């Protein structure tokens, strides 16, 4: 899957999936990483990581060979859960 980088307030990096249904966001302070899904009123955070545990590069590489699913929640199965990190 390719990502399209764009600007979004509050994020140093904001990259959406080709359909725009999901996004990866690195917070402006570069301390937190968010997996987001498009919601009726903006974006909903599906998962959040500390960049000490997972970098935005790690997430983008993990999803690079994945076909974009219709449901952004399905992306979670390819990414580390909090219990995987400790």
N, C-alpha and C positions, 0 to 999 in steps of 0.2 A: 504494500500500500504506500502510496505517496502522500506527503503532507504539503499543505499550502500554508506558508507563513504569512501572517498578517499582524497588524497592530491591534492591541486591545488594552484599554486602560487597566492598570494594576498588574500587568504582565511584562516581563523583559522579553519573553518569547511566547508566542501564541501561534500554534499550528493546527489547522483543521484537516480532517479527512476530506477526500475529494468531494463527497456529498455535502459536507458541512454539518453532518449529524453528530460528530464527535470532535474533540480537540484535546491537545496537550498544551498545558500552560505552565510556564516557569514564572513564579511570582516575581514582582519587581525587585524585591530584596534578594532574590535568587536563593531562597532558603527552602521553598516548598514547591512541589510539583503536583499538578492537578490533572486528572483525566476527567474531562467534562463531556456532558451530553446536551445537545440542544433541547431546550424546554420551551414551553409556551411563552414564558416571560424572560427569555435570556438563556443562561447556561446553568446547568445543575452539576455540581461536583459529584462524580461517581466514586472516586478514590483520591486520596492525598498521601503523598510521601514526603519525607524529609530528603533533601538532596544529599545528605550524608549517607542515606540508605540506597537511594536510586536516583540516577541522573536522568535528565531529559534525553541524553544521547542513548542511554540504556533502553529506555522505553521506545524511542523511535526505531532503534535497531531491532528490538524484539518484534515490533509490528511491521517491519519492512517487508517481510515475506508473507504477510497475512492478507487475504482478500478482505476488503471492508465488509463487515456484516451489516445487515439491515438494522439490527438492534445494537446500539453502542454498548449496552451492558455485556454483550458477548466478548468485547475486547478485554474485559477483566480476566477471562480465562487464560490469556496469554501473558499476563503481567503479575509480578509478585504481590502476594497478599502480605499484610502486616505480620502474620505468623511465620511466613517464609523468611523474613528478614532477621529474626532473632533466635 
